[in-house]
Amino acid sequence: MSRIAILGYHKIGPPAPGGWETWYYVSEEVFARQLAALGHGGWQPVDCATFLRGLAAPESLPERAALITFDDGYASVREVALPWLERFGYPAVLFMPTDFVGRTNAFDLESEPEERLCDWNDLGELVRRGVAVQSHAASHRSFSALTPDERALELERSKAALEAELDQAVELFAYPYGDDADAPPNLRKALVRTGYLAACGYGGRPISTPPADLYRLERLAMGPETDLASALEPDGSTVGS
């Protein structure tokens, strides 16, 4: 039986000029150390297609598989994280809220400094260099605050935009703020109907395959103080998000 560790990052490197440090900023040094910890622990990062295939066919995965993910589409993923991923030879996934392509993080300015998000050129370059761009909804609104019809539209609009612009399959979803609105049946049906094979939240540990619920996959929230080596062990602990 395989185990899968899904890591959830946001920003890599320092804040933009005029900004300030928050828990969601992971320095280059810490990021590199966390990537090294994967290899030292025998964890093998896989790409998005391999991950999705492995959910249905666990025997196709390494015994310890890892999926490196980034939420919100911060430009630092291309500018800072990507060179480190390439040095280690690791693929990754970026979850992009499509209404904010080429803009800034207006959805969290009450608590986070303003940062540039990836534009379509950035996203295309990430795809070409091994980072799959998948859906983080369209407007980045909390799903608990939306009606079933609004949630369905978020799923549809984001998937359509990403597939049209990037010419790649979009089959993996990450809930904005990790909020799945307590996973009502109508949301699950909308995810399936729209063509998503799995969905990620937060608040978890490495999962065993096959997972109990494809649409409530747990991710390890990654911050600057996360001791990844400990968090990946059965009796370890993670830093929350």
C-alpha positions in Angstrom: 0.0 0.0 0.0 1.3 3.4 -1.0 1.3 6.6 1.1 0.9 10.0 -0.5 2.1 13.2 1.1 0.4 16.3 -0.5 2.2 19.5 0.5 0.4 22.8 0.3 2.5 26.0 -0.2 1.6 29.6 -1.0 4.6 32.0 -1.4 8.3 31.2 -1.7 10.9 33.9 -1.0 10.6 37.3 0.7 7.6 39.7 0.6 7.5 42.3 -2.1 8.9 45.8 -1.2 6.6 47.4 1.3 5.2 44.0 2.4 5.7 42.1 5.6 6.4 38.5 6.6 3.4 36.2 7.4 3.2 32.5 8.0 2.5 31.9 4.3 6.0 33.0 3.2 8.6 30.2 3.1 12.1 31.4 2.5 14.3 29.9 -0.3 16.5 28.4 2.3 13.7 26.7 4.1 12.0 25.6 0.9 15.2 24.0 -0.4 15.6 22.2 3.0 12.1 20.9 2.8 12.6 19.6 -0.7 15.7 17.9 0.4 13.8 16.3 3.3 11.5 14.6 0.9 14.4 12.7 -0.8 16.1 12.0 2.5 12.9 10.4 3.8 12.4 8.3 0.7 9.5 10.3 -0.7 9.3 10.5 -4.5 7.5 13.6 -5.9 5.2 12.7 -8.8 3.5 14.8 -11.4 -0.2 15.6 -11.5 -1.1 12.9 -14.1 0.8 10.2 -12.2 -0.9 11.3 -8.9 -4.4 11.1 -10.4 -3.7 7.8 -12.0 -2.3 6.5 -8.7 -5.5 7.4 -6.8 -7.3 4.7 -8.8 -4.3 2.4 -9.3 -2.2 2.6 -6.2 0.2 -0.1 -7.5 1.4 2.5 -10.1 2.8 4.8 -7.4 6.0 4.6 -5.5 5.7 3.4 -1.9 6.1 6.9 -0.6 4.7 9.4 -3.2 4.6 13.2 -2.7 2.7 15.9 -4.6 4.0 19.4 -4.2 1.3 22.0 -4.6 1.0 25.8 -4.5 -2.2 27.8 -3.9 -3.3 31.1 -5.4 -0.7 31.5 -8.3 1.8 33.8 -6.7 4.5 35.0 -9.2 7.1 33.7 -6.7 6.3 30.2 -7.8 7.7 30.9 -11.2 10.4 33.3 -10.0 11.7 31.6 -6.9 10.2 28.1 -6.4 10.6 26.8 -10.0 14.4 27.0 -10.2 14.6 25.0 -6.9 12.1 22.4 -8.2 14.2 22.0 -11.4 17.4 21.6 -9.4 15.8 18.7 -7.5 14.0 17.4 -10.6 10.6 17.6 -8.9 7.3 18.3 -10.7 4.6 20.2 -9.0 1.0 21.6 -9.2 -0.1 25.2 -9.0 -3.8 25.9 -8.2 -4.9 29.1 -9.9 -8.0 31.2 -9.2 -8.7 32.2 -12.8 -10.4 35.6 -12.2 -7.1 36.8 -10.8 -4.7 35.8 -13.6 -2.3 38.6 -14.2 -3.6 40.6 -11.2 -2.8 40.7 -7.4 -4.2 38.8 -4.4 -7.2 41.1 -3.8 -9.0 38.1 -2.1 -6.7 38.2 1.0 -5.5 41.8 1.4 -7.1 42.0 4.8 -4.4 39.8 6.2 -1.7 39.5 3.6 0.5 42.0 1.7 -0.2 42.7 -1.9 1.7 40.4 -4.3 1.7 39.9 -8.0 0.0 36.8 -9.3 1.0 34.8 -12.4 -0.2 36.0 -15.8 -1.0 33.6 -18.7 2.6 33.8 -19.9 3.8 32.8 -16.5 1.4 29.9 -16.3 2.3 28.7 -19.8 6.0 28.7 -18.8 5.2 26.8 -15.6 3.3 24.1 -17.6 6.2 23.8 -20.1 8.7 23.3 -17.2 6.8 20.6 -15.3 4.3 22.5 -13.1 0.7 21.5 -13.9 -1.8 24.4 -13.5 -5.0 23.2 -12.0 -8.2 24.8 -10.6 -8.6 26.9 -7.5 -12.1 28.1 -8.5 -12.6 31.3 -10.4 -13.3 34.1 -7.8 -11.5 32.5 -4.8 -14.6 33.0 -2.6 -15.2 30.6 0.3 -17.5 27.8 -0.8 -19.4 28.0 2.4 -20.6 31.5 1.4 -21.9 30.3 -2.0 -25.0 28.7 -3.2 -24.9 25.3 -4.9 -25.3 26.9 -8.3 -22.6 29.4 -7.6 -20.2 26.7 -6.6 -21.0 24.7 -9.8 -20.3 27.9 -11.9 -16.9 28.4 -10.1 -15.9 24.8 -11.0 -17.0 25.2 -14.6 -15.6 28.7 -15.3 -12.2 28.0 -13.9 -11.7 24.6 -15.6 -12.9 26.0 -19.0 -10.5 29.0 -18.8 -7.5 27.0 -17.8 -8.0 24.4 -20.5 -8.7 26.9 -23.2 -5.6 29.0 -22.4 -3.1 26.3 -21.5 -4.1 23.3 -23.6 -3.8 20.8 -20.8 -6.3 18.8 -18.8 -7.7 20.2 -15.6 -8.9 17.4 -13.4 -7.7 18.4 -9.9 -9.3 21.0 -7.7 -8.3 22.8 -4.5 -10.9 24.5 -2.4 -10.3 28.2 -1.7 -9.2 28.5 1.9 -9.5 24.8 2.1 -13.2 25.2 2.6 -15.4 22.5 1.0 -18.6 23.7 2.8 -18.7 20.4 4.6 -18.8 18.5 1.3 -22.5 18.5 0.5 -23.6 15.8 -2.0 -24.5 18.5 -4.6 -20.9 19.8 -4.5 -19.5 16.3 -5.0 -21.9 15.8 -7.9 -20.9 19.1 -9.5 -17.2 18.2 -9.2 -17.8 14.8 -10.9 -20.1 16.3 -13.6 -17.5 19.0 -14.4 -14.7 16.4 -14.8 -12.7 16.7 -11.7 -11.2 13.4 -10.5 -10.2 14.7 -7.0 -10.2 17.7 -4.8 -7.8 18.9 -2.0 -8.4 20.7 1.2 -6.1 21.2 4.2 -5.6 20.0 7.7 -4.1 16.6 7.3 -1.2 14.1 7.1 0.1 11.7 4.5 -2.8 9.6 3.2 -3.0 5.9 2.5 -4.1 4.6 -0.9 -6.8 4.2 -2.0 -8.0 7.4 -0.2 -11.3 7.2 1.7 -12.7 10.2 -0.2 -11.3 11.5 -3.5 -12.9 14.9 -3.0 -11.6 15.5 0.5 -7.9 14.9 0.1 -5.8 16.2 3.0 -2.8 18.4 2.5 0.0 19.3 4.8 0.0 23.1 5.2 3.6 24.2 4.6 5.0 27.2 6.5 8.4 28.5 7.4 8.5 26.5 10.7 7.2 23.2 9.3 9.5 20.4 10.2 8.7 18.3 7.2 10.8 15.3 8.2 8.8 15.0 11.4 5.5 15.8 9.8 5.9 12.9 7.3 6.3 10.3 9.9 3.3 8.4 11.4 3.7 10.0 14.8 4.7 13.5 13.5 2.8 16.7 13.7 2.1 19.5 11.1 1.8 23.2 11.3 -1.8 24.3 10.6 -3.1 26.8 8.0 
